[in-house]
């Protein structure tokens, strides 16, 4: 499969037999990882910088769902998430001319989203006149985050389904109790699948800080989950 440039329209991709791929097929392959998203990103960015409006529309289509899900987990409200998402793409559109390509486009978009989510937290904290305190982990802590394993069953019953739902609620409450700094790293790594390096670029922090924040975030959640499993009140 190879990419052809089209001066007047959208990026066209063709199969080995020469037949063109549809727009939906292209983005399905990118989302599944079967198509090199980095190559597509760079072509979309160059076309968008050249005032090709369709290219920016494709950027929005490519990343809107991932960004929305991330923002929703950060701010906790669908309407607020929609508002933040619109602001992310507005700022991306306005700042695209200054995007230098040193980081991936997706990393840059998540950086914008993270900054806006932190701004959202600050405004909300001022409204309720309270700010939670969480000790800052050391930048030199290079502890590798532990891997979590969960039991997998193919034959759930009503009781286990209820317990699973309760456990999910415990995890969600624990996640929402994290500070924005810890929550951001946990979501970017465990949910969005960004690498340590990509998170460090997006948040502009050392890689050691990424690892230590991830370790601390997982530890905080595991404490609440363990308490729940022991039957202790949260």
C-alpha positions as CSV (number, residue, x, y, z in Angstrom):
1,X,0.0,0.0,0.0
2,X,1.4,3.4,-0.8
3,X,0.4,7.0,-0.4
4,X,-0.2,9.5,-3.2
5,X,-0.4,13.2,-2.8
6,X,-3.3,15.2,-4.3
7,X,-2.9,18.9,-4.6
8,X,-6.6,19.7,-4.6
9,X,-8.2,17.2,-2.3
10,X,-7.6,14.9,0.6
11,X,-4.9,12.3,1.1
12,X,-5.5,9.3,-1.2
13,X,-4.3,5.8,-0.4
14,X,-4.5,2.9,-2.8
15,X,-4.4,-0.8,-2.2
16,X,-1.8,-3.1,-3.9
17,X,-4.3,-3.8,-6.7
18,X,-4.5,0.0,-7.4
19,X,-8.0,0.5,-6.2
20,X,-8.5,3.6,-4.0
21,X,-9.3,3.2,-0.3
22,X,-12.3,5.1,1.2
23,X,-11.8,7.8,3.7
24,X,-13.4,5.7,6.5
25,X,-11.1,2.7,5.6
26,X,-8.0,4.9,5.9
27,X,-8.9,6.1,9.4
28,X,-10.0,2.7,10.5
29,X,-6.5,1.4,9.6
30,X,-4.8,4.2,11.5
31,X,-6.9,3.7,14.6
32,X,-6.2,0.0,14.5
33,X,-2.5,0.6,14.2
34,X,-2.2,-1.2,10.8
35,X,-1.3,2.0,9.0
36,X,1.7,4.2,10.1
37,X,-0.1,7.1,11.8
38,X,3.2,9.1,12.1
39,X,3.4,9.3,8.3
40,X,-0.2,10.2,7.9
41,X,0.2,12.8,10.7
42,X,3.1,14.5,9.0
43,X,1.2,14.8,5.7
44,X,-1.9,16.1,7.4
45,X,0.1,18.7,9.3
46,X,1.8,19.9,6.1
47,X,-1.4,20.2,4.2
48,X,-3.2,21.9,7.1
49,X,-0.3,24.4,7.3
50,X,-0.9,25.1,3.6
51,X,-4.4,26.2,4.5
52,X,-6.1,22.9,3.4
53,X,-9.2,22.9,5.6
54,X,-10.0,19.3,4.8
55,X,-6.7,18.3,6.3
56,X,-7.5,19.8,9.7
57,X,-11.0,18.3,9.6
58,X,-9.2,14.9,9.2
59,X,-7.0,15.7,12.2
60,X,-10.1,16.4,14.2
61,X,-11.8,13.1,13.1
62,X,-8.6,11.2,13.8
63,X,-8.2,12.3,17.4
64,X,-11.6,13.6,18.7
65,X,-12.7,10.4,20.3
66,X,-9.4,9.7,22.1
67,X,-9.1,13.3,23.3
68,X,-12.8,13.4,24.4
69,X,-12.5,10.2,26.4
70,X,-9.3,11.4,28.1
71,X,-10.8,14.9,28.9
72,X,-14.0,13.3,30.2
73,X,-12.0,11.2,32.7
74,X,-10.1,14.3,33.7
75,X,-13.0,16.7,34.2
76,X,-15.8,14.2,35.0
77,X,-18.6,16.0,33.2
78,X,-19.7,15.4,29.5
79,X,-20.6,19.0,28.9
80,X,-17.4,20.3,30.3
81,X,-15.5,17.7,28.3
82,X,-17.1,18.9,25.1
83,X,-16.2,22.5,25.9
84,X,-12.6,21.6,26.7
85,X,-12.4,19.5,23.5
86,X,-13.6,22.4,21.3
87,X,-11.0,24.6,22.9
88,X,-8.3,22.0,22.3
89,X,-8.9,22.0,18.6
90,X,-9.4,25.8,18.5
91,X,-5.9,26.3,20.0
92,X,-4.4,23.6,17.8
93,X,-5.8,25.3,14.7
94,X,-4.5,28.7,15.9
95,X,-1.1,27.3,16.8
96,X,-0.5,24.8,14.0
97,X,1.8,27.1,12.1
98,X,4.2,27.0,15.1
99,X,4.1,23.2,15.4
100,X,7.7,22.1,14.7
101,X,7.2,18.4,14.5
102,X,9.8,17.6,17.3
103,X,7.0,15.7,19.1
104,X,4.2,13.7,17.5
105,X,1.0,15.6,16.6
106,X,-0.9,13.3,19.1
107,X,1.5,14.2,21.9
108,X,1.1,17.9,21.1
109,X,-2.7,17.6,21.2
110,X,-2.6,15.8,24.5
111,X,-0.3,18.5,25.9
112,X,-2.9,21.1,24.9
113,X,-5.7,19.0,26.4
114,X,-3.8,18.5,29.6
115,X,-3.0,22.2,30.1
116,X,-6.7,23.0,29.5
117,X,-7.8,20.3,32.0
118,X,-5.4,21.7,34.6
119,X,-6.8,25.2,34.0
120,X,-10.3,23.7,34.5
121,X,-9.2,22.2,37.8
122,X,-7.8,25.6,38.9
123,X,-11.0,27.4,38.1
124,X,-13.1,24.8,39.8
125,X,-10.8,24.9,42.9
126,X,-11.3,28.6,43.1
127,X,-15.1,28.2,42.9
128,X,-15.2,25.8,45.9
129,X,-12.3,27.5,47.8
130,X,-10.4,24.2,48.4
131,X,-7.4,22.6,46.9
132,X,-6.3,19.1,47.8
133,X,-2.7,18.5,48.9
134,X,-0.6,15.7,47.5
135,X,3.1,15.4,48.2
136,X,5.2,15.8,45.1
137,X,7.2,12.6,44.3
138,X,11.0,13.0,43.7
139,X,12.1,13.6,40.2
140,X,15.0,11.2,40.8
141,X,12.7,8.2,41.7
142,X,13.3,5.8,38.8
143,X,11.1,3.0,40.3
144,X,9.5,1.1,37.5
145,X,5.7,1.0,37.9
146,X,4.4,-2.4,38.9
147,X,2.2,-4.4,36.5
148,X,-1.3,-5.1,37.7
149,X,-3.1,-8.4,37.0
150,X,-6.8,-9.0,37.2
151,X,-8.7,-12.2,37.1
152,X,-10.5,-12.9,33.8
153,X,-13.6,-15.0,33.8
154,X,-15.8,-16.0,30.8
155,X,-18.7,-17.1,32.9
156,X,-19.9,-14.1,35.0
157,X,-22.9,-14.5,37.2
158,X,-25.3,-11.7,38.6
159,X,-23.4,-11.5,41.9
160,X,-20.0,-11.2,40.3
161,X,-21.4,-8.7,37.9
162,X,-22.6,-6.6,40.8
163,X,-19.3,-6.9,42.5
164,X,-17.5,-5.9,39.3
165,X,-19.7,-2.8,39.0
166,X,-19.0,-1.9,42.7
167,X,-15.3,-2.4,42.2
168,X,-15.3,-0.3,39.1
169,X,-17.0,2.5,41.1
170,X,-14.3,2.2,43.7
171,X,-11.6,2.6,41.1
172,X,-13.4,5.5,39.6
173,X,-13.7,7.3,42.9
174,X,-10.1,6.6,43.6
175,X,-9.1,8.0,40.2
176,X,-11.2,11.1,40.8
177,X,-9.5,11.6,44.2
178,X,-6.0,11.8,42.7
179,X,-4.4,15.1,42.1
180,X,-4.4,16.4,38.5
181,X,-0.7,15.7,38.2
182,X,-1.1,12.0,39.2
183,X,-4.3,11.5,37.4
184,X,-2.9,13.0,34.1
185,X,0.0,10.6,34.0
186,X,-2.1,7.6,34.9
187,X,-4.6,8.3,32.2
188,X,-2.1,9.1,29.5
189,X,-0.1,5.9,30.2
190,X,-2.7,3.3,31.2
191,X,-5.7,4.5,29.2
192,X,-4.3,6.4,26.2
193,X,-1.2,4.2,25.8
194,X,1.4,6.9,25.5
195,X,5.0,6.0,26.3
196,X,7.0,7.5,29.1
197,X,8.9,9.6,26.6
198,X,5.7,10.9,25.0
199,X,4.2,11.8,28.4
200,X,7.4,13.5,29.4
201,X,7.2,15.6,26.2
202,X,3.5,16.4,26.6
203,X,3.9,17.4,30.2
204,X,7.4,18.9,29.9
205,X,8.7,17.0,32.9
206,X,11.6,14.5,33.3
207,X,11.0,10.9,32.5
208,X,11.8,9.9,36.0
209,X,9.0,12.2,37.2
210,X,6.6,10.4,34.8
211,X,7.5,7.0,36.3
212,X,7.3,8.2,39.9
213,X,4.0,9.8,39.4
214,X,2.6,6.8,37.7
215,X,3.9,4.6,40.6
216,X,2.3,6.8,43.2
217,X,-1.0,7.1,41.3
218,X,-1.3,3.3,41.0
219,X,-0.4,2.9,44.7
220,X,-3.1,5.3,45.8
221,X,-5.7,3.5,43.7
222,X,-4.5,0.1,44.9
223,X,-4.9,1.2,48.6
224,X,-8.5,2.0,48.0
225,X,-9.2,-1.2,46.1
226,X,-7.5,-3.2,48.8
227,X,-9.5,-1.5,51.5
228,X,-12.7,-2.3,49.6
229,X,-11.7,-6.0,49.1
230,X,-11.1,-6.2,52.9
231,X,-14.6,-4.9,53.5
232,X,-13.4,-1.6,55.0
233,X,-15.4,1.6,54.4
234,X,-13.8,4.1,52.1
